[in-house]
Amino acid sequence: MKYFDELKRSMEFLAKDPNVLFLGQAVACAGTAMSNTLKDVPGRKKLELPVDE
């Protein structure tokens, strides 16, 4: 199993917990490699935040 596959599997495992919410940049919208690890996580579990510079 590749590192990416294991990371994606871990995100899906965490998403099953009702207390887990993924928040940050490029979690709900594509834009980074991290986005791909969350593509099968339900949208209700992801909260996109704006860039804060």
N, C-alpha and C positions, 0 to 999 in steps of 0.2 A: 504494500500500500504506500502511496506517495504521501509526502507531507501535506500537500493541499487537501487530499482526500480525507486524511485524518482530522485536519482542522475543520473541514466542512462537516464531517460526522460529529465532531465535538460541538459545533454551533447548533446543529439540529438536536443533539441530546440536551443541551442547555435550554433550548427553546421549549422543551416539553415541561419545564418547571414554570408554574403559573406566576411565580415571583420574578422571573427573569424578563428584562426588557433591554433590547440592544439600542443604544443611543449614541449618536455621533455624526460625523460627516461621512457621507457615502455608505450609509448602512441601508437606507431605503432606496437610494438612487445610485445607479452605476457610476463609477468613477475611480475606484481603486481595486486592487487585487482582493482586498477584504470584502468588497461587495459581492464577489462571486461565492464566497464562503457562506453568505446569508441568502442566496437566491431561492432556496427552498424553505426558508423560514417564513411563516405567515406574516403578512404586512402589519397586522395588529401588534406584533411583537417588536416592531422596529420604529424608532422615532428619529427622524432626520433633524439635525441641528444645523443652523447656519454657520458659515465661516466667521470666526471671531478673531480679528487681528488687531 
